Amino acid sequence: MNAPLFRDFARLHDSDAGGFGPGRLRSLWDMLELDAANFVHLLHLIGNSEETARANPGEIPEAYREAFCELPSEKMKELCNWLNLPVSAVITKYVRSARTGEALSAAYIGVKRSIHSELSGRIFFEPDAKYKKYFRNDKPFGGDVFEAFSSANEDIIEAANCLALERATACVLHLMRVVEAGLAALAAAIGVGKQNDWGGYLREITKELETRKRNSGARTADEQFYAEVADTIDHMKRAYRNPTMHPEKSYSQDRAEEIFVSVRSFMRHLVTKIRE
């Protein structure tokens, strides 16, 4: 085998594109800027490795095995694991174990074909640019709501993700669960116990506020706030919550975003006086 060619080719593997590793969360821009660059680097590595191995039959010099077999094998395995390509990750072992140029060439071809085969069955979804801000946003309603209504955080995040992924009706369903958390907190703030449904909560809240008003002759600033919040929730119940419970009701993306903004505004207003 041509040792000078292996020595020159070893330098190709000295540069570390970096950035791969399981368990890391990346934005679409990261995928394009960092991960795509690494993926291209790996394809380049495979292509050049296979070509050089094919041009140099015979035993691989031991001095170049690390750079030509072991290091590329590890890099390819890391990439395959990150992309959840288990078959290709396993096949990289044949690159590491190759002893001749012929075996190494076949191993590289095998890895490349396996990666192509596994990736051909994968679907990648890119959120529309106008909804990208909602995707994987840990606090889409802001920090105050996040801290004050921990029971609603999962639904808030899911509502945002559903909106980003163009699942408009699912988005509204999650939003109504968020409003329900606000309704329960409102009831607790004025001493109304747990009820079976929104109607029960609103009836008991209204009854309590009316009783206080009759007894004192007027509402305090807080009681006026509570009454206005109850009216807003009653409107949401009639406009969004009740229709959404029926299968024939669905929402467009634009309408779901309008409701998302409305519920976000409501929860931000609610948190100025009420917390769980």
N, C-alpha and C positions, 0 to 999 in steps of 0.2 A: 504494500500500500504506500502511496505517496506521502511521506511524512511532512514535507514542506506545505503541501496543501492542507493537511490537518492542522499544522501550526498556524497558518493564516486564518483558517476557518475558526479556530478556537477563539480568536479575538472577537468574532461575531457574537459569541455568547458571553463576553465579559460585561457588556452593557446590560444593566438591569432595568427593564421597563417599569417594574414595580407596580404596586397598587392593587394587586389581586389578593383575595383572601375571603374565605367564607364568613358570613355573618355581618357583612358591612352593608349599610344602607346608602344608596346613591340616587341622586336626581337624574333625570333624563340627560341633562347637560353633562353630568359626570360620565354617564354611559357613552355619550358620543365623544367626549374629549379625552377621557382617561381609559375607560374599559375598551372602547373600540380601538384605540391606539395600541393597547396591550394585545388585543385579539389579532390585529394586523401583524404585530410583532411576532406573535406565535406562529401565524401562518407563514410569515416570511422565514422564520427559523426552520419550520418543518420543510418548506420548499427548498431552501438552500442546503439543508442537511441532507435531504434525500438525494438531491442532485449531485452533491459532492460524494456521498457514499456510493452512488451508482457509478460514478466515474472512477472510483478507487476500490476495485474488488480486492479481496484478500483480507488477511488478518489486520485488525485495527491495532496500531501501536499502543501499548499499555499507557504510555506517557500522555496520550490524548483521550483516553477513555472518559475521564471525568468531564472534560470540556465538551466532548462530542456525543457522549451517551448519557452520563449521569445527570449533568446539569440541565440539558434540554428536557430529559425525561421528567425531572422534578418540576420544571416550569410548566410543562404541558399538563402534568397531573394536577397542579395547583389551579390552573385555568379550568380544566374539566370539572373539578370538584366545585369550583365557584359557580360554574354555569349549570351545575347539577346534571352532568353528563357522566354517569357512573361507568358505563361500558367503556367509553373512551379513556377515562381515568385509569381503568384496569389495564387497558391495552398498552398504555405508555411503558409498562414494565418490560415490554419486548425491545424498546429502544435501549433501556438500561442494560439488558442482558445480552445484546447483540455482540458478537465477537468478530464478525467479518463485515466488509462493506456491503456484501449482498444481503445479509440478514438485516443490517441496519437500514438499508434502502427499503426493504419490504416492511420493516417495522414502522418507519415514518409514513409510508403509503397507507398502512393499516390504520394508524391513528387519524390521519387526515380523512380517510373514508368514513371512519366511525364518527368523527365530529360532524361531518356533513350529514350523515344519516340521522344522528340524534337531533341535530338542530333543525332538520327539515320538518320535524314533527312539532316544533315549538311555535307558539304564537306570541308575538310581542305587541302590546297595546300602548300607544302614545296618547296621553290626554290632549284634548284640544287646547291650544294656547290660552284661550280665554278662561278655561277652567283649571289650568295648571296650578294656580295659587291655592286651590282647595285640596290638592292631592298630598297625602302624608303630612298634613299640617297638624301638629300636636295640640295647638290651641287656636282653632279657627274662630272661636267666639271671644278670644282675648284672655289674658291672664286672670282677671278678676273673676270671670265666670268659671274658669278652670278651677280656681281655688275655692270658690263658694259653693259650687254644685258638682262635687266629685262623682256623685251617682250618675250624672248625666254626661260625663266626659266621653264615655265610649260611644254613646249615641251621637254626640256632637261630631266626633271624629268620623264616625261611619257616615253620617249625613254628608259631610264634606267630601269624603272619598267617593260616595255614590254619585254626588253631583259631578265630580271630576271625571268619573268613569261613565257618565251619561246614563245613569240609572235613576232617572228623575223621580219616579213614583216611590222607589225605595228610599230616596233622600227625604221625601216628605214624611214617610212613615217614621223614620228615625227622628225627624224634627218634632213630630207630635209626641213622641216619648220624652223628648227634652222638655216640651211645654208641660207635660204631666208632672215632671219632677218639680218644675216651678210652681205648679198648682198645689202639690202636696206641701211644699215649703210655705206657701202662702197660708194654707189651712193651719199648719203648725204654728205660724207666727201669731195667729189670733185665737188659738186654743181650740180649733176644730179637729176632731179625731179623724183617723183613717176612714175613708169611704170606699165603696165598691167601684165607683165610676166617676167620670167628670161631672155628670149631672148631680150626683150626690154631694160632691165637694162644693160645687157652685151654689146649690140650694142652702147648704149649711153655712157657708161663708156669708152669703147674702143675709140669711136669717140673723146670724151673729152681729153683723155690722148694723143691721136695722134695729136690733135690740139695743145696742150701745147708743145709737143715735136718739132713740126714743127716751132712753134713760137720762142722757146728758143734755139733750136738746140740740146738740150740734156734733159734728164730727171733728176729731183732732186732725192734724196734718197727716199723721201716719194712717189714720182710718180712711181718710180721703184717698191716700195713695193706694191702700188695700182695695178700696171699692173700684178705683179706676183699673187696677190690675185685673180684678175679677171680671170686669166688663170686657177687657181686652181678651182674656182667656175664653170667655163665653163667645166672643166673635170668632176666635180661631176655632173653637169647637164646631160652630155652625158652618164656617166657611171652608175649613180644611179637615179637621179631625173626623167628623161624621161622614162626609163624602168619601174620604180616603179608605174607610173601612169596607167599602163595597167594591167588588172585583171590577165592575164596569168603569170605575173612575181611574183615570191615569193622568199624568202631568207631562207637559213639554219641558224641555231643558230650561227655557226662559222663565216659565212659570215656577218651576222648582227653585230656580235661583232667586226669584222675587220673594218666595216664601222663606227661603234660607236667610236672606237679608232681613226680612221682617222678624223672624224668630230670634235672630242674633241681636237685633235692636231691642226686642222685648226683654231678653235675658240680661242684656247689659243694663237696661233700665231697672229691672227687678233687683239686681244685685246691689243697687245703691242703698236698699233698705232691708233686703231679705237674704238670708243665707240658710243653707241646710243645717 
